[in-house]
């Protein structure tokens, strides 16, 4: 008799538990508003166009270029510490240190590397002035516009299909994962993943690859971590991974850049 009453009591408790669980799931589903990928992109682009143009700025950058072997093990590393400076028109560089690491040995190449960059910047300025004098737009630029990487602008959105892949987190910030797929294979189009803040709709991270690359490039991946500085969207970390084959030679290269400290340019 006691056993029968115990089983009956357990059945009643199980039934009530299932009722409460179903009720909790229903309430939870009602409390989470549905959101479409189009709405996410509308809000993200509205936020993107709201950022201030901070004009003249400088940033401390540590850049590492890793020439890798067959299994992507480092073979030769060049690490450069520099100030990048933008005066509202042109990007300039002040090289603080450059070193080269190969076979466990470190070599200071600051002098020759600084001279090489100065010559390159001088050449770019001369090309820009020639273009201006002839009434043409300068084609050679040091800057990479975030607009070039954003497929969900009013101008670019009809070139892509977008898929909401779910949610994740970046440094504790909840993000939507939106995948962009180009509808046609054209130059200057990218596709990949875009991490968009669920709270502010700031773009937090980009993982993309260009649709078209030179024939010898087999793999090209670009990852960019973004953050806010003075109500402007800036790059904090950039990673580029390249694999290519030219004639009988393979090229494997990883470039990492950390943007450590932004300041206004006086």
RATA-V10082 format. One record per residue. N is the residue number from 0. PSI is psi in degrees with one decimal (none if undefined). OMEGA is omega in radians with two decimals (NA if undefined). BURIAL is I if it has 16 or more other C-alpha atoms within 10 Angstrom, else O. Layout:
{{N/PSI/OMEGA/BURIAL} {N/PSI/OMEGA/BURIAL}}
This chain:
{{0/-46.2/-3.13/O} {1/-36.7/-3.13/O} {2/-40.1/3.12/O} {3/-44.1/3.12/O} {4/-37.5/3.14/O} {5/-43.4/3.12/O} {6/-39.4/3.12/O} {7/-40.7/3.11/O} {8/-41.6/3.13/O} {9/-38.4/3.11/O} {10/-44.2/-3.14/O} {11/-41.5/3.13/O} {12/-38.0/3.12/O} {13/-41.5/3.12/O} {14/-47.2/-3.14/O} {15/-37.3/3.11/O} {16/-43.2/3.11/O} {17/-39.5/3.11/O} {18/-46.3/-3.13/O} {19/-39.5/3.13/O} {20/-43.3/3.11/O} {21/-40.9/3.13/O} {22/-41.1/3.13/O} {23/-40.3/3.12/O} {24/-38.4/3.12/O} {25/-45.8/-3.14/O} {26/-38.8/3.13/O} {27/-42.0/3.12/O} {28/-36.4/3.13/O} {29/-26.8/-3.07/O} {30/-14.8/3.14/O} {31/107.9/-3.11/O} {32/141.2/3.08/O} {33/144.2/3.13/O} {34/137.0/-3.12/O} {35/160.1/3.13/O} {36/-32.9/3.12/O} {37/-39.8/3.12/O} {38/-41.0/3.09/O} {39/-45.3/-3.10/I} {40/-37.8/3.09/I} {41/-47.4/-3.10/I} {42/-37.3/3.14/O} {43/-41.3/-3.14/I} {44/-35.7/3.06/I} {45/-41.7/3.09/O} {46/-40.1/-3.11/O} {47/-39.2/-3.12/I} {48/-5.7/-3.12/O} {49/-10.3/-3.08/O} {50/148.2/3.11/O} {51/148.8/3.02/O} {52/108.8/-3.05/O} {53/5.9/2.93/O} {54/-103.5/-3.05/O} {55/126.2/-3.08/I} {56/166.5/3.02/I} {57/153.4/-3.11/I} {58/138.7/3.07/I} {59/125.4/-3.03/I} {60/136.8/2.94/I} {61/117.3/-3.06/I} {62/130.4/3.12/I} {63/129.3/3.06/I} {64/119.4/-3.06/I} {65/111.8/2.99/I} {66/114.0/-2.95/I} {67/162.3/3.11/I} {68/-166.0/-3.02/O} {69/-39.1/-3.13/O} {70/25.5/3.10/O} {71/21.6/3.04/O} {72/142.2/-3.10/O} {73/133.6/3.05/I} {74/-40.4/3.14/O} {75/126.0/-3.08/I} {76/132.0/2.99/I} {77/122.7/-3.09/I} {78/126.3/-3.07/I} {79/131.3/3.00/I} {80/128.7/-3.01/I} {81/158.4/2.92/I} {82/124.1/2.99/I} {83/131.6/-3.04/I} {84/131.7/3.14/I} {85/120.1/-3.06/I} {86/14.5/-3.09/O} {87/-11.9/-3.12/O} {88/-48.4/-3.09/O} {89/149.1/3.07/O} {90/130.7/-3.13/I} {91/167.2/-3.13/I} {92/140.4/2.96/I} {93/106.5/-3.07/O} {94/120.3/3.12/I} {95/-41.4/-3.12/O} {96/144.3/3.04/I} {97/127.9/3.12/I} {98/157.3/3.11/I} {99/131.2/-3.11/I} {100/122.7/-3.14/I} {101/129.0/3.13/O} {102/40.2/3.08/O} {103/-0.8/-3.13/O} {104/138.2/-3.13/O} {105/132.1/-3.12/O} {106/132.8/3.11/O} {107/118.5/-3.14/O} {108/24.0/-3.05/O} {109/-48.2/-3.08/I} {110/-60.0/-3.12/O} {111/-35.6/3.14/O} {112/-41.6/3.11/I} {113/-43.2/3.14/I} {114/-40.6/3.12/O} {115/-43.4/-3.13/O} {116/-37.7/3.11/O} {117/-42.5/3.12/I} {118/-39.6/3.13/O} {119/-43.8/3.13/O} {120/-39.1/3.10/I} {121/-42.3/3.12/O} {122/-41.0/-3.12/O} {123/-38.1/3.10/I} {124/-41.3/3.12/I} {125/-41.3/3.11/O} {126/-37.5/3.12/O} {127/-43.0/3.14/I} {128/-38.9/3.09/O} {129/-40.1/3.12/O} {130/-41.7/3.11/O} {131/-45.7/-3.09/O} {132/-32.2/-3.14/O} {133/2.9/3.10/O} {134/11.6/3.11/O} {135/157.5/3.06/O} {136/134.3/3.11/O} {137/130.7/-3.12/O} {138/-26.9/-3.04/O} {139/115.5/-3.11/O} {140/150.5/3.05/O} {141/-23.5/-3.02/O} {142/146.5/3.02/O} {143/110.5/-3.08/O} {144/136.6/3.06/O} {145/-25.6/3.09/O} {146/-32.2/3.14/O} {147/-21.6/-3.08/O} {148/-5.3/-3.03/I} {149/109.8/-3.11/I} {150/-8.8/-3.01/I} {151/22.9/3.01/I} {152/164.2/3.11/I} {153/-33.9/-3.11/O} {154/-37.5/-2.98/O} {155/-15.9/-2.92/O} {156/-34.4/-3.11/O} {157/-2.1/3.09/O} {158/-5.1/-3.01/I} {159/156.7/2.86/I} {160/140.8/-3.08/O} {161/139.8/-3.13/I} {162/129.1/3.05/O} {163/112.1/-3.04/I} {164/-6.8/3.14/O} {165/-157.8/-3.13/O} {166/158.3/3.11/O} {167/-164.0/3.12/O} {168/145.2/3.00/O} {169/113.3/-3.12/O} {170/42.0/3.11/O} {171/-3.9/-3.13/O} {172/121.7/3.10/O} {173/136.8/-3.10/I} {174/151.3/2.93/I} {175/141.1/3.05/I} {176/111.8/-3.12/I} {177/124.4/3.10/I} {178/134.3/3.09/I} {179/130.1/3.08/I} {180/124.5/-3.13/I} {181/139.8/3.14/I} {182/-24.9/3.11/O} {183/151.5/3.11/O} {184/101.1/-3.12/O} {185/160.1/3.09/O} {186/150.9/3.03/O} {187/23.3/3.02/O} {188/142.8/3.12/I} {189/154.9/2.97/I} {190/152.8/-3.08/I} {191/-151.3/-3.05/I} {192/142.1/3.09/I} {193/126.5/-3.10/I} {194/114.2/-3.03/I} {195/127.6/-3.10/I} {196/133.5/3.12/I} {197/-21.0/-3.13/I} {198/-53.3/-3.02/O} {199/-13.8/-3.07/O} {200/21.4/2.97/I} {201/144.3/3.02/I} {202/119.4/-3.03/I} {203/-28.5/-3.07/I} {204/147.7/3.12/I} {205/132.0/3.03/I} {206/101.9/-2.97/I} {207/163.9/3.04/I} {208/141.1/3.12/I} {209/146.5/-3.14/I} {210/-37.7/-3.12/I} {211/134.7/3.09/O} {212/165.7/3.03/O} {213/153.3/-3.01/O} {214/-32.6/-3.07/O} {215/-9.5/-3.13/O} {216/120.0/-3.13/I} {217/-28.6/-3.11/O} {218/134.0/3.10/O} {219/116.3/-3.12/I} {220/132.4/3.12/O} {221/125.1/3.08/I} {222/130.7/-3.12/I} {223/123.8/3.00/I} {224/133.2/-3.03/I} {225/155.6/-3.13/I} {226/171.9/3.09/O} {227/137.6/3.00/O} {228/116.6/-3.13/I} {229/44.9/3.12/O} {230/27.7/3.05/O} {231/147.0/3.14/O} {232/124.0/-3.10/I} {233/160.2/3.09/I} {234/136.8/3.06/I} {235/-33.3/-3.12/I} {236/136.1/3.11/I} {237/135.6/3.06/I} {238/130.1/3.09/I} {239/129.2/3.12/I} {240/124.0/-3.06/I} {241/133.6/3.00/I} {242/128.1/3.14/I} {243/163.0/3.08/I} {244/126.6/3.12/O} {245/115.4/-3.01/O} {246/-115.9/-3.11/O} {247/17.9/-3.06/O} {248/136.8/3.06/O} {249/142.6/3.12/I} {250/122.2/3.06/I} {251/120.5/-3.04/I} {252/136.0/3.07/I} {253/127.2/3.11/I} {254/123.6/3.09/I} {255/132.1/3.10/I} {256/127.3/3.07/I} {257/123.4/3.13/I} {258/100.1/-2.87/I} {259/-40.2/-2.99/O} {260/114.6/3.06/O} {261/141.9/3.08/I} {262/153.6/2.97/O} {263/146.8/3.11/O} {264/117.6/-3.11/O} {265/none/NA/O}}
